[in-house]
Amino acid sequence: MIVLKKLKHILFFTYLGICRIYRKILNKPTIYVFGDSHTINLQHELFRTTHVGPATAYNLISNSSITQAKKKIQSVLETLPCNQRHNLLFIFGEIDCRIHINKISRTKHKSLEWVVNSTVNRYIDFLRSIKKQFPKSIILVLNVLPAGEEKNIYNTKFYPSRDLHQKIVNLFNKKLNLECEKNSLIFISVFNELIDKEGKRIRKYVFDDIHFNKQIISFIIDKIFEKGGIL
């Protein structure tokens, strides 16, 4: 069984590599994807995915973050001509919403809204720097996806309940959408497509207690085309 899974894995990525080469030969569009672990299941011929580790939206702007996310992103961007058009998709913020925002709110005695705004503003500062570096490119920003069911397995202080987590996600997405509009960035939301009437994640799209599976790729691509966010 393990050998079969490995073989399927190899065949899938070999096929994916061939499709990407074919797209390049035909000069078809590519979307360069950068993000945390929510990028791992987004394997598609249209995407060139870079998983930078457990990076937060708050620390993307930092040159000294533990994950070195900024450095990893720049190492890929440096291979792209700045004076040409590219499609760049960023997927960050879930870790902030699940772990850090409530903790900072409680320890610093700040409102959730204040912490969310501060976090999003730093994220936007980073995205604006990318926009400045690639002025002809389309900058796409995926919403933070609906809260999962993972318990506080790392014993994080002030770990939010799922309801509170979802509230934080909603605040974050609202602020992120607003700031994207202000800064000519394209906000892509696939939130409502992934939850039922009770606000719970639809099981067929669930990969584990945090992540969604590859079936959400079609939603993301459809929304990108709908927003005119592809060259």
N, C-alpha and C positions, 0 to 999 in steps of 0.2 A: 504493500500500500504506500509506504514512504517513497519507494523507488518510483512508483507510478506518478505520485504527486510531483516529485522532482522533475520527472520527464515532461509532464504537462507544463510545469513552470518554465522549463527551458524552451519548449516548443512555442509557448505563448510569447515569450520575450524575443525569440528569434523571428517569429512572424511580425511582431510589433516593430522590430528593428528594420525589417525589409519594407514594411509599409511606410515607415518614416523616411527611409532613403528614397522610395518611390515618390513620395510627396515632395521631397526636396528637388528631385530631378524635374518634376513637373511644375516646380515653383508654386506649389500650393501653400496656403498659409499654415503657420505653426503658432501655437500658444506656449510660451515659456511659463511654466508654473513653479512658484516658489512658496514653500509653506512648512508647517509643522507636520505631525504625523497624519493629519487629515489629507495629505497629498498622496500617501502611499497607495491607496486604492484607486487613484485617478490615473490608471494606465490606459492610454488611448493613443491612437496614431496621430491625432491632432495635437496632443500634449507632449512637451518635453519637460518632465517633472524633476525638480530638485528639492529633496527633503533635507532641510537644514537642521533637523533635530528639534528638541522641545523648546523652541524659541517663543518668546512672548512678543506681542505687539508693542508693548511698552519699551522693550530694550532693543528693538530693531535699529534704532537710530544710534545706539551706543557702539563704540569701537572696542569696548572692553567687556562685552557680555560673555558669560560663561560658554554659551553655545557658539559664539563667534558667527552668528547668523549673517550679520552684515558682510563680513569678509567672504563667507561662502557664496552669498548672492552675487557679490561683486566679481568673484572669480569666474562666474558664468557670464555675467553681463559684459565683462571685458572681452569676451570672444565675439560680441555683437557690435557691428559698426554703429556708432552713436548717431550718425547722420542719416541712417535709414529707419524705416518704419518697422516696428516689431509689436507683437501682442504679448503683454506681460501680465500674468495673473498672480495675485498675492492672496495667500490664505493663512491669516494669523488672527489671534484674539481668543481662541477657545480656551487656551491655558490660563490666560488672564481672567476670563469669566469664571472658570471652574475653580481656580485656586487662589489667585492673588487679590482680586478686587475686593471681595468681602473681608479678607484678612487685613488689607490696608485700611479699609473703611473703619473696621473695629479698632485696630491698634493706633491709628492716627486720629481717630475721632472725627472723621470726615464723612460726609454723606456718600451714599453709593453713586449718586449722580456726579458728585465732584470727582470721585476716583475714576469713574467711567470716562468723563470728559477729559481728564488729564491723560488717561491712557490712549484714548482715540487721538487726541491732539498730537501726541508723540508719534503715533503710527502714521498719521497724516504728514507730519514733518518728514518722516522717512520717505513716504511715497512721493512727496513733492520734490525731494532730492533726486529721486529716480526720474521723475518727469523732467526735471531740469537737465539731467544727464542725457535723456533720450527725448528731446522735445517733439519729435515727429511720431513717437510711439503711442500706442493705446495702453493705458494703465487700467487694468481690471481688478476689482477688489471683491472677493467673495464674502458674503455675510458669515457671521459665526453661526454654525449649524445648531439645531435644537439640542437642548441638554440631554445627556445620556443618563444612565442609571448607575454609574460607578460609585461605589461607596468610598469612604475616606480610608483607603487602604494604606496610605502613607502617614496616617495620623497627623494630617495638616491642621494647624490651629485655625479655628473659625471656618472650617470647610462648610460651604452652604448646603442646605437641603436642596432637593431637586427643584422645588417651587421657587426658592430664592435664586437658585442658579439660573432658572429660566427667566426670572425677572431681570437679572443682570444682563443676560444675553439680549433680551428685548431692548433694554436701555442702550446697550453697546451698539446694536444694529441700527437703532434709530439715529444715534449720534453719528455713526460712521456713514450712514446714507446721506445725512445732511452735509457733512464735511466733504464727502466725495462730490456732491453737487456743486459746492462752493469752489472746488479746486479742479474742476474739469476731469475728474476721475470717474470711471464707470462702475457703479455699485451693482453687483449681481446678487440677487436674492433667490435662494431655493428653499426658504424656510417653510412656508405653508405647504409645499408639496410633500414634505417629509413627516408631517404630524397628522394625527387623527382629530376628531371633533373635541376630544378631551385634552388635547395638547400633548399627547404621548407620541413617541416615535413610532412610525409605522414599521412593523416587524420585518417586512420583506426587504426593507432598505437598511436594516441594522447589520453591522459586521460584528461588533462587540459592545461592551458597556459604554464606550465612548464614541467609537467611530461608525461611519456609515460604509456600506459596501459599494462596489463599482456600478451598481444599478443607478446611482444618482448622477453618473456622468452625463447621461442624455439630458437630464434636467438642466445641468450647468451649461452644456453646449447650446441647448435651445435658448436659454436666457441670454447667453452672450450674443447669439445671432439676433435675437429680438431687440437687444439694446444697440445693435449696430456696432458691437464691440469686436469686430474682427476685420482684418485688412484683406 
